[in-house]
């Protein structure tokens, strides 16, 4: 701003009796200055002509004014001017001019430009803004230079010259790496500098983790530190796919956001931008599988729970079992099981039949089913034998019903030294029974039955033929033997055979078998040996009576009353030999019947039994 100061000089001429000279009334002093520039003082006379060699004195207007290096005495040049130095600070001065021994004084303000202010602002990873002001006002067209503090550092904005706009600002580019710079602003002999750190964009990283069927966790780090308040954008790779987790979310203090479980497996892209940096990652988010759970059990045995996921074995699925009736108890309830590589777990067999609910969980999916676990039945095992020397029948009942396909294990008792052909394993028929063979001699056996998880062991005695009471008369022994016979058996033939084997009137070894006791002294009485029936050559021709009326037990009386008071032990049949009768007409009964007669057991025409 041009400032002109016009000063009227009034010259007083003091002489006794003299008046002032009017020509001096128009002398002037003029001060011109541009702010922050030297000031020019011009002295002119009343004719507006420059006054050469006029004396000037410059002083501060008062002691409160800042120091000014332009105070002192000056002499105008041929142009009537004096140049005063530019002030460092705005100052009020008094300028006094002397013209023709006459003086005039005036006040003038010499202005200095305000100091420059310089600021550099940057959001990390963004361009930096340099602002130059003076007294709070933008300084346009100021020159801005930037240099790296470290000579070895690199910065694309260094060694470049920038000019401030009407807002007093200039933009510096984003550094690739964080860098310290020095910034200098210059305008109209004013210079200001500052140093600052420009922050490069951070190094962003995205990590996506998900357990199948569960929410996904997105973790964002900036320079390996959790990024709080970062904006995460999620979109599906397939624009036709649907996923409720798409859109923007903001990371928490841990740098994480949670993405919801997808209804269907979906591919997504996760992007983040922060402080001029950006990163993205893709991931497949897996939906929960389709679970199925089933329970199978053979009654009385452990139950098998099978879990499948999308029709595949569900390994490591969690299985929980609960009883449906709160009053029921089950040892396998309220336990947590984990499926094996086949997707199965074993549940213990219940002590009592129980209804349960089985729940399986895997990868965010769950499935439930109800099942009834059946306890082992109550077994009842019995052994029946119609009589000594006959087969024995084992009967197995399960809950009072015939137990078909029960396993029966027969073994000799530990203290038994005998042998028995009936030891081994058997399976019951549809009636729940198995038949054990008749023993050669009475044995004690152990029978262990297993059926539908139940097990029962009993001890039993199976009587052999040796169990017939030999102390009884022969007829009563025969009655015991007949009691052992099955109703469906060929009783006549069996009775005749037994009589032959056990008749106390049997001949010596060469004539046939002994009686039941094996007494070698037994045999027919002496008077039964008449008629020379027992010849030494003991012929055994085939033309003796072995026809229908000579068979052992065919046409002879062997009905139920035969073994009674007057029954015949064998009839008239020949047991073998030459016309020798094995039974004769002797009675096998207890009343009047002789256990052995005078007949020969073998021999020629000899009778095996008497009358």
C-alpha positions as CSV (number, residue, x, y, z in Angstrom):
1,X,0.0,0.0,0.0
2,X,1.3,3.4,-1.1
3,X,1.3,5.8,1.7
4,X,2.0,9.5,1.0
5,X,2.6,11.9,3.8
6,X,2.2,15.6,3.0
7,X,3.6,18.0,5.5
8,X,3.1,21.8,5.5
9,X,6.3,23.5,6.5
10,X,5.8,26.8,8.2
11,X,8.9,28.9,8.4
12,X,9.0,31.6,11.0
13,X,11.3,34.4,10.5
14,X,11.9,36.1,13.7
15,X,13.3,39.6,13.4
16,X,12.5,42.6,15.4
17,X,9.7,44.2,13.6
18,X,9.8,41.6,10.7
19,X,6.9,39.4,9.5
20,X,7.0,35.8,8.4
21,X,8.0,35.0,4.8
22,X,4.9,33.6,3.0
23,X,6.9,31.6,0.5
24,X,8.0,29.3,3.2
25,X,4.4,28.4,4.0
26,X,4.3,25.7,1.2
27,X,7.4,23.6,2.1
28,X,6.5,19.8,2.3
29,X,8.0,16.4,3.4
30,X,6.6,13.3,1.8
31,X,7.2,9.6,3.0
32,X,6.4,6.8,0.7
33,X,6.7,3.0,1.6
34,X,5.5,-0.4,0.5
35,X,5.0,-2.7,3.5
36,X,8.2,-4.5,4.3
37,X,10.1,-2.3,1.8
38,X,12.4,0.7,2.3
39,X,10.7,4.1,2.8
40,X,11.5,7.2,0.7
41,X,11.4,10.6,2.2
42,X,11.0,13.6,-0.3
43,X,11.4,17.2,0.6
44,X,10.0,19.9,-1.7
45,X,9.8,23.7,-1.4
46,X,6.7,25.9,-2.0
47,X,7.2,25.5,-5.7
48,X,7.1,21.7,-5.4
49,X,10.7,21.6,-6.3
50,X,13.0,19.1,-4.7
51,X,15.2,20.6,-1.9
52,X,18.8,19.3,-2.2
53,X,20.9,19.1,0.9
54,X,18.0,19.4,3.3
55,X,18.7,18.0,6.7
56,X,16.5,15.2,8.0
57,X,16.3,13.6,11.4
58,X,14.4,10.2,12.0
59,X,13.5,9.1,15.5
60,X,11.1,6.6,17.1
61,X,7.8,8.2,18.0
62,X,8.2,7.0,21.6
63,X,10.0,4.5,23.7
64,X,7.3,1.9,23.3
65,X,8.1,1.5,19.6
66,X,10.2,-1.5,18.5
67,X,13.8,-1.0,17.6
68,X,14.3,0.5,14.2
69,X,17.7,0.6,12.5
70,X,16.7,3.6,10.3
71,X,16.8,6.3,13.0
72,X,19.5,9.0,12.6
73,X,20.4,12.1,10.4
74,X,20.1,12.2,6.7
75,X,20.7,14.7,3.8
76,X,18.5,14.8,0.8
77,X,20.0,14.1,-2.6
78,X,19.6,16.0,-5.8
79,X,16.1,14.6,-6.0
80,X,15.3,15.9,-2.6
81,X,15.0,12.4,-1.3
82,X,16.3,10.1,1.5
83,X,15.8,6.3,1.6
84,X,15.1,4.8,5.0
85,X,15.6,1.0,5.5
86,X,12.7,-1.4,5.7
87,X,11.7,-2.0,9.3
88,X,12.0,-5.5,10.8
89,X,8.7,-4.7,12.6
90,X,6.1,-2.0,12.0
91,X,7.2,1.2,13.8
92,X,6.0,4.8,14.3
93,X,8.7,7.4,13.6
94,X,9.1,11.2,13.7
95,X,10.7,12.8,10.6
96,X,12.1,16.3,10.9
97,X,13.3,18.4,7.9
98,X,15.3,21.6,7.9
99,X,14.8,24.0,4.9
100,X,16.6,27.4,4.9
101,X,17.2,27.2,8.6
102,X,13.6,26.5,9.1
103,X,12.3,23.1,10.4
104,X,9.2,21.0,10.2
105,X,8.3,17.7,11.9
106,X,5.9,14.9,11.1
107,X,4.9,11.4,12.3
108,X,5.0,8.4,9.9
109,X,4.3,4.6,10.3
110,X,6.8,2.3,8.6
111,X,5.2,-1.1,8.0
112,X,6.9,-4.5,8.1
113,X,5.2,-7.5,6.6
114,X,3.8,-10.1,9.1
115,X,5.8,-13.3,9.7
116,X,4.9,-16.3,7.7
117,X,3.3,-19.3,9.4
118,X,3.8,-22.8,7.9
119,X,2.0,-26.0,8.7
120,X,2.1,-29.5,7.3
121,X,-0.9,-31.9,7.8
122,X,-1.2,-35.5,6.8
123,X,-3.5,-38.4,7.5
124,X,-1.3,-41.5,7.5
125,X,-1.0,-42.9,4.0
126,X,-2.6,-39.8,2.4
127,X,-1.1,-36.8,0.6
128,X,0.3,-34.1,2.9
129,X,-1.1,-30.5,2.8
130,X,1.3,-27.5,3.3
131,X,-0.4,-24.3,4.4
132,X,1.3,-20.9,4.4
133,X,-0.3,-18.0,6.3
134,X,0.6,-14.5,7.6
135,X,-1.4,-13.0,10.4
136,X,-3.9,-15.9,9.8
137,X,-4.4,-14.9,6.2
138,X,-3.6,-17.3,3.4
139,X,-0.4,-16.4,1.5
140,X,-0.9,-17.0,-2.2
141,X,2.0,-17.7,-4.5
142,X,4.4,-18.6,-1.8
143,X,7.1,-21.0,-2.9
144,X,7.3,-24.3,-1.1
145,X,10.3,-26.7,-1.2
146,X,10.7,-30.1,0.4
147,X,13.8,-32.1,1.1
148,X,14.4,-35.4,3.0
149,X,16.2,-35.0,6.4
150,X,18.1,-38.1,5.7
151,X,20.2,-37.8,2.6
152,X,19.9,-41.5,2.0
153,X,16.1,-41.5,2.2
154,X,14.0,-41.3,-0.9
155,X,10.8,-39.4,-1.4
156,X,9.0,-38.6,-4.6
157,X,8.0,-35.1,-3.4
158,X,11.6,-34.1,-2.6
159,X,13.5,-31.6,-4.8
160,X,10.3,-30.3,-6.2
161,X,9.0,-26.7,-6.1
162,X,5.4,-26.1,-5.2
163,X,3.4,-22.9,-5.2
164,X,0.6,-22.1,-2.8
165,X,-2.9,-21.5,-4.2
166,X,-5.4,-18.9,-3.2
167,X,-5.9,-20.8,0.0
168,X,-2.2,-20.7,0.8
169,X,-1.9,-24.5,0.3
170,X,0.2,-26.9,-1.7
171,X,-0.1,-30.7,-1.8
172,X,2.8,-33.1,-1.3
173,X,2.5,-36.7,-2.6
174,X,2.1,-39.8,-0.4
175,X,5.4,-41.4,0.5
176,X,6.0,-45.0,-0.4
177,X,7.8,-45.4,3.0
178,X,7.5,-43.3,6.1
179,X,10.0,-40.4,5.7
180,X,11.2,-37.3,7.6
181,X,11.2,-34.1,5.4
182,X,12.1,-30.4,5.8
183,X,9.6,-28.0,4.2
184,X,10.5,-24.3,3.4
185,X,8.0,-21.6,2.3
186,X,9.3,-18.3,0.9
187,X,7.3,-15.1,0.0
188,X,8.5,-11.4,-0.3
189,X,11.8,-11.8,1.5
190,X,10.0,-13.8,4.2
191,X,11.0,-17.4,4.8
192,X,9.7,-20.0,7.2
193,X,10.7,-23.7,7.6
194,X,9.6,-26.8,9.5
195,X,10.3,-30.5,9.6
196,X,7.7,-33.2,9.7
197,X,7.2,-37.0,9.3
198,X,5.2,-38.2,6.4
199,X,3.6,-41.6,7.1
200,X,3.4,-44.2,4.3
201,X,0.3,-46.4,3.9
202,X,0.5,-49.3,6.3
203,X,0.9,-52.9,5.2
204,X,-2.5,-54.5,5.5
205,X,-3.2,-58.2,6.0
206,X,-6.5,-60.1,6.1
207,X,-6.9,-63.5,7.7
208,X,-10.2,-65.4,7.5
209,X,-10.9,-68.4,9.7
210,X,-14.0,-70.6,9.9
211,X,-14.9,-73.9,11.4
212,X,-17.4,-75.6,9.0
213,X,-20.9,-74.5,9.9
214,X,-19.8,-71.8,12.3
215,X,-19.4,-68.0,12.0
216,X,-16.2,-66.8,10.2
217,X,-13.8,-64.5,11.9
218,X,-12.0,-61.8,9.7
219,X,-8.9,-60.4,11.3
220,X,-7.2,-57.3,9.8
221,X,-3.8,-56.1,10.8
222,X,-1.9,-52.9,9.8
223,X,1.8,-53.3,10.0
224,X,1.2,-56.5,12.0
225,X,-0.9,-54.7,14.6
226,X,-4.7,-55.2,15.0
227,X,-6.5,-52.6,12.9
228,X,-9.3,-51.0,14.9
229,X,-12.1,-49.2,13.0
230,X,-11.1,-50.5,9.7
231,X,-13.9,-50.8,7.1
232,X,-14.3,-54.4,5.8
233,X,-16.4,-55.0,2.7
234,X,-17.7,-58.5,1.9
235,X,-19.2,-59.6,-1.4
236,X,-19.9,-62.9,-3.1
237,X,-17.7,-64.1,-5.9
238,X,-20.8,-65.3,-7.7
239,X,-23.1,-62.3,-8.1
240,X,-26.1,-64.7,-8.2
241,X,-25.2,-66.2,-4.9
242,X,-26.9,-65.0,-1.7
243,X,-25.2,-64.5,1.7
244,X,-26.5,-62.3,4.5
245,X,-23.0,-61.4,5.5
246,X,-22.3,-59.1,2.5
247,X,-21.8,-55.4,3.0
248,X,-19.6,-53.2,5.2
249,X,-18.6,-53.8,8.7
250,X,-16.1,-52.1,11.1
251,X,-13.3,-53.9,12.9
252,X,-13.3,-53.9,16.7
253,X,-10.4,-53.2,19.0
254,X,-9.0,-56.6,18.1
255,X,-9.1,-55.8,14.4
256,X,-11.9,-58.4,13.9
257,X,-15.4,-58.8,12.5
258,X,-17.7,-61.8,12.6
259,X,-19.3,-63.1,9.4
260,X,-22.5,-65.1,9.9
261,X,-22.9,-68.8,9.1
262,X,-24.0,-69.2,5.5
263,X,-27.1,-71.2,4.7
264,X,-25.2,-72.7,1.8
265,X,-21.5,-72.9,1.1
266,X,-20.4,-69.7,-0.6
267,X,-17.3,-68.1,-2.0
268,X,-16.7,-64.5,-0.8
269,X,-14.2,-61.7,-1.3
270,X,-13.2,-59.6,1.8
271,X,-11.7,-56.2,1.1
272,X,-10.4,-53.5,3.4
273,X,-9.1,-49.9,2.9
274,X,-7.2,-47.9,5.5
275,X,-4.9,-44.9,5.4
276,X,-4.3,-45.2,1.7
277,X,-3.7,-48.9,1.8
278,X,-5.9,-51.7,0.6
279,X,-6.0,-55.5,0.8
280,X,-8.4,-58.3,-0.2
281,X,-8.7,-62.0,0.4
282,X,-11.1,-64.7,-0.8
283,X,-12.5,-67.6,1.2
284,X,-15.0,-70.4,0.9
285,X,-17.4,-70.2,3.8
286,X,-18.9,-73.6,4.5
287,X,-22.5,-74.1,5.5
288,X,-23.4,-76.7,8.2
289,X,-23.7,-80.2,6.8
290,X,-26.9,-82.2,6.7
291,X,-26.7,-84.5,9.7
292,X,-28.5,-87.8,10.1
293,X,-28.5,-89.9,13.3
294,X,-29.7,-93.5,13.7
295,X,-29.6,-96.0,16.6
296,X,-29.4,-99.8,16.1
297,X,-29.3,-102.5,18.9
298,X,-29.6,-106.2,19.3
299,X,-31.7,-106.7,22.4
300,X,-29.6,-106.8,25.5
301,X,-26.5,-105.7,23.7
302,X,-24.8,-102.3,23.5
303,X,-26.5,-99.9,21.0
304,X,-24.7,-98.4,18.1
305,X,-25.3,-94.7,17.2
306,X,-24.4,-93.9,13.6
307,X,-24.0,-90.3,12.5
308,X,-23.6,-89.1,8.9
309,X,-22.9,-85.7,7.5
310,X,-23.9,-85.1,3.9
311,X,-24.1,-88.9,3.6
312,X,-20.5,-89.4,4.7
313,X,-19.3,-90.8,8.0
314,X,-19.4,-88.0,10.6
315,X,-16.1,-88.2,12.4
316,X,-15.8,-86.4,15.8
317,X,-19.4,-85.6,16.0
318,X,-20.7,-85.0,19.5
319,X,-23.4,-87.3,20.8
320,X,-25.6,-86.7,23.9
321,X,-28.1,-89.2,25.2
322,X,-31.0,-88.3,27.5
323,X,-33.8,-90.5,29.0
324,X,-37.3,-89.5,28.0
325,X,-38.8,-90.5,31.4
326,X,-37.3,-88.4,34.2
327,X,-37.9,-91.3,36.5
328,X,-36.0,-93.8,34.4
329,X,-32.4,-94.5,34.8
330,X,-29.8,-95.4,32.2
331,X,-26.1,-95.7,32.7
332,X,-25.4,-94.2,29.3
333,X,-27.5,-91.0,29.8
334,X,-26.0,-87.6,30.5
335,X,-22.7,-88.5,28.9
336,X,-21.0,-86.9,26.0
337,X,-19.7,-89.2,23.3
338,X,-17.5,-88.6,20.2
339,X,-18.0,-90.6,17.0
340,X,-15.0,-92.6,15.7
341,X,-13.7,-92.8,12.2
342,X,-16.8,-94.7,11.1
343,X,-19.1,-92.0,12.5
344,X,-20.3,-94.3,15.3
345,X,-20.4,-94.5,19.1
346,X,-21.3,-97.4,21.4
347,X,-23.9,-97.0,24.1
348,X,-23.9,-99.4,27.0
349,X,-26.6,-102.1,27.2
350,X,-29.4,-100.9,29.6
351,X,-30.2,-102.7,32.8
352,X,-33.9,-102.1,32.0
353,X,-35.6,-101.3,28.7
354,X,-35.5,-97.5,28.4
355,X,-36.7,-94.8,25.9
356,X,-34.0,-92.3,25.0
357,X,-33.4,-89.2,22.9
358,X,-30.1,-89.1,21.0
359,X,-28.7,-85.8,19.7
360,X,-25.7,-85.5,17.4
361,X,-23.9,-82.2,16.7
362,X,-21.2,-81.5,14.1
363,X,-20.0,-78.3,12.4
364,X,-22.9,-76.2,13.5
365,X,-25.5,-78.8,12.5
366,X,-27.6,-81.0,14.8
367,X,-29.9,-84.0,14.4
368,X,-32.1,-85.8,17.0
369,X,-33.8,-89.2,17.1
370,X,-35.7,-91.2,19.6
371,X,-34.9,-94.9,20.3
372,X,-35.9,-97.6,22.7
373,X,-33.0,-99.5,24.1
374,X,-34.0,-103.0,25.2
375,X,-32.6,-104.7,28.2
376,X,-31.6,-108.4,28.2
377,X,-34.5,-110.8,29.0
378,X,-34.8,-112.9,32.1
379,X,-33.7,-116.4,31.3
380,X,-35.1,-119.6,32.7
381,X,-33.1,-122.7,31.8
382,X,-34.2,-126.3,32.7
383,X,-33.0,-129.8,31.9
384,X,-35.4,-132.7,31.6
385,X,-34.7,-136.3,31.1
386,X,-37.4,-139.0,30.9
387,X,-35.3,-141.6,32.5
388,X,-31.8,-142.9,33.0
389,X,-29.9,-143.6,29.8
390,X,-32.2,-141.4,27.7
391,X,-31.4,-138.1,25.9
392,X,-31.9,-135.0,28.0
393,X,-33.9,-131.9,26.8
394,X,-32.6,-128.4,27.6
395,X,-35.4,-125.8,27.5
396,X,-34.6,-122.0,27.4
397,X,-37.3,-119.4,28.1
398,X,-36.7,-115.7,27.8
399,X,-39.3,-113.6,29.7
400,X,-41.4,-116.8,29.8
401,X,-41.3,-117.2,26.0
402,X,-39.4,-119.9,24.0
403,X,-36.0,-118.5,23.2
404,X,-35.2,-119.5,19.7
405,X,-31.5,-119.4,18.6
406,X,-30.2,-119.2,22.1
407,X,-26.7,-120.5,22.5
408,X,-26.2,-123.4,24.9
409,X,-22.7,-124.4,25.9
410,X,-22.4,-127.8,27.6
411,X,-19.3,-128.8,29.6
412,X,-18.5,-131.3,32.2
413,X,-18.6,-130.1,35.7
414,X,-15.1,-129.2,37.1
415,X,-15.2,-132.2,39.5
416,X,-16.4,-134.6,36.9
417,X,-13.8,-137.2,35.7
418,X,-16.1,-138.9,33.3
419,X,-16.4,-138.3,29.6
420,X,-19.6,-137.2,27.8
421,X,-20.2,-137.0,24.1
422,X,-22.7,-134.3,24.5
423,X,-20.3,-131.5,25.5
424,X,-20.1,-128.6,23.0
425,X,-22.2,-125.8,21.7
426,X,-25.9,-126.0,20.6
427,X,-28.5,-123.6,19.3
428,X,-32.1,-123.8,20.5
429,X,-34.9,-124.5,18.0
430,X,-38.2,-122.6,17.6
431,X,-39.4,-124.2,20.8
432,X,-36.4,-123.0,22.7
433,X,-35.0,-126.5,23.2
434,X,-31.9,-128.6,22.4
435,X,-31.5,-132.3,22.9
436,X,-28.4,-133.7,24.6
437,X,-27.4,-137.3,23.9
438,X,-27.9,-140.0,26.5
439,X,-24.6,-140.5,28.4
440,X,-23.0,-143.9,28.8
441,X,-22.9,-143.2,32.4
442,X,-24.4,-140.6,34.7
443,X,-22.5,-137.3,34.4
444,X,-22.7,-133.8,36.0
445,X,-22.6,-131.0,33.4
446,X,-22.5,-127.2,33.4
447,X,-24.9,-125.5,30.9
448,X,-24.2,-121.9,30.0
449,X,-27.0,-120.2,28.0
450,X,-26.5,-116.8,26.2
451,X,-29.4,-115.0,24.5
452,X,-30.0,-111.4,23.6
453,X,-27.4,-110.2,26.0
454,X,-28.5,-112.4,28.9
455,X,-26.4,-115.2,30.3
456,X,-27.4,-118.0,32.6
457,X,-25.4,-120.9,33.9
458,X,-26.9,-124.0,35.7
459,X,-25.6,-127.4,36.8
460,X,-27.5,-130.6,35.8
461,X,-27.1,-134.3,36.3
462,X,-27.8,-136.5,33.2
463,X,-28.4,-140.1,34.1
464,X,-27.0,-143.0,32.2
465,X,-28.2,-146.6,32.2
466,X,-26.1,-147.2,35.2
467,X,-28.7,-145.2,37.2
468,X,-31.1,-148.2,37.1
469,X,-31.4,-149.6,40.6
470,X,-29.8,-153.0,40.3
471,X,-30.8,-153.9,43.8
472,X,-34.4,-154.3,42.6
473,X,-35.7,-157.5,41.2
474,X,-35.2,-157.9,37.5
475,X,-38.8,-157.2,36.8
476,X,-38.7,-153.9,38.6
477,X,-35.5,-153.0,36.8
478,X,-37.3,-153.7,33.6
479,X,-40.1,-151.4,34.7
480,X,-37.5,-148.6,35.3
481,X,-36.1,-149.2,31.9
482,X,-39.5,-149.1,30.3
483,X,-40.1,-145.7,32.1
484,X,-37.0,-144.3,30.2
485,X,-38.5,-145.1,26.8
486,X,-39.9,-142.4,24.6
487,X,-43.5,-142.8,23.6
488,X,-42.4,-142.7,19.9
489,X,-39.7,-145.3,20.3
490,X,-39.9,-148.9,19.0
491,X,-40.5,-150.0,22.6
492,X,-40.8,-153.7,21.9
493,X,-37.5,-154.0,20.2
494,X,-35.8,-151.8,22.8
495,X,-37.3,-153.8,25.7
496,X,-36.2,-157.1,24.1
497,X,-32.8,-155.9,23.5
498,X,-32.5,-154.7,27.1
499,X,-33.7,-158.0,28.4
500,X,-31.1,-159.8,26.3
501,X,-28.4,-157.5,27.7
502,X,-29.5,-157.6,31.3
503,X,-31.3,-160.9,31.9
504,X,-29.8,-162.5,35.0
505,X,-30.3,-165.9,33.5
506,X,-27.8,-165.1,30.6
507,X,-25.4,-167.8,29.6
508,X,-21.6,-167.4,29.9
509,X,-19.7,-165.0,27.6
510,X,-19.6,-167.5,24.7
511,X,-23.4,-167.8,24.9
512,X,-24.2,-164.1,25.0
513,X,-24.0,-161.0,27.1
514,X,-24.1,-161.0,30.8
515,X,-26.8,-159.5,33.0
516,X,-26.9,-155.9,33.9
517,X,-24.5,-156.4,36.8
518,X,-21.9,-158.1,34.7
519,X,-21.7,-160.9,37.2
520,X,-19.8,-163.7,35.6
521,X,-21.3,-166.2,37.9
522,X,-24.8,-165.4,36.8
523,X,-26.6,-167.7,34.4
524,X,-29.2,-170.4,34.3
525,X,-29.4,-172.8,37.2
526,X,-27.9,-176.2,36.9
527,X,-31.2,-177.9,36.1
528,X,-31.6,-175.6,33.1
529,X,-28.7,-177.3,31.4
530,X,-30.4,-180.5,30.6
531,X,-31.2,-182.1,27.2
532,X,-27.6,-181.3,26.2
533,X,-28.9,-177.9,24.9
534,X,-25.6,-176.1,25.4
535,X,-23.4,-178.1,23.1
536,X,-19.8,-177.2,22.7
537,X,-20.1,-176.5,19.0
538,X,-22.7,-173.8,19.7
539,X,-24.1,-173.8,16.2
540,X,-25.5,-170.6,15.0
541,X,-27.1,-171.6,11.8
542,X,-29.4,-169.3,10.1
543,X,-32.3,-171.8,9.8
544,X,-33.3,-171.4,13.4
545,X,-36.4,-169.5,14.2
546,X,-35.6,-165.9,13.2
547,X,-38.8,-165.3,11.2
548,X,-41.6,-163.1,12.3
549,X,-42.5,-165.3,15.2
550,X,-38.8,-165.7,16.1
551,X,-38.0,-162.0,16.2
552,X,-37.0,-160.3,19.4
553,X,-40.1,-158.7,20.6
554,X,-42.3,-158.7,17.4
555,X,-45.3,-160.9,18.1
556,X,-44.7,-161.4,21.7
557,X,-46.7,-159.6,24.3
558,X,-44.8,-156.3,25.1
559,X,-47.7,-154.0,25.9
560,X,-47.7,-151.9,29.0
561,X,-49.1,-154.8,31.1
562,X,-46.3,-157.1,29.9
563,X,-43.9,-155.5,32.4
564,X,-46.5,-156.0,35.1
565,X,-47.6,-158.9,37.1
566,X,-47.8,-161.6,34.4
567,X,-46.1,-159.9,31.4
568,X,-43.7,-161.8,29.3
569,X,-40.2,-160.5,29.0
570,X,-39.6,-161.6,25.5
571,X,-42.3,-163.9,24.1
572,X,-41.4,-166.9,22.0
573,X,-38.9,-165.1,19.8
574,X,-35.4,-166.5,19.3
575,X,-32.6,-164.2,20.3
576,X,-30.2,-166.0,18.1
577,X,-28.4,-169.4,18.1
578,X,-29.8,-172.7,17.1
579,X,-33.5,-172.5,18.0
580,X,-32.6,-171.1,21.3
581,X,-35.3,-168.9,22.8
582,X,-34.1,-165.6,24.4
583,X,-37.1,-165.2,26.5
584,X,-39.2,-168.4,26.5
585,X,-42.5,-168.1,28.4
586,X,-41.0,-166.8,31.5
587,X,-42.7,-163.8,33.1
588,X,-40.8,-160.6,33.5
589,X,-43.2,-159.2,36.0
590,X,-42.7,-159.1,39.7
591,X,-45.7,-161.3,40.5
592,X,-45.1,-164.9,39.7
593,X,-42.6,-164.1,36.9
594,X,-39.1,-165.3,37.2
595,X,-36.3,-162.9,36.3
596,X,-34.5,-165.8,34.7
597,X,-35.8,-169.3,34.1
598,X,-34.2,-172.5,33.1
599,X,-34.0,-171.5,29.5
600,X,-30.6,-171.1,27.9
601,X,-29.6,-167.7,26.6
602,X,-28.2,-169.4,23.6
603,X,-27.5,-173.1,22.8
604,X,-29.5,-175.7,21.0
605,X,-33.3,-175.4,21.7
606,X,-32.5,-174.2,25.2
607,X,-35.1,-171.8,26.8
608,X,-33.8,-168.5,28.0
609,X,-36.5,-168.2,30.6
610,X,-38.5,-170.6,32.7
611,X,-42.2,-170.8,33.3
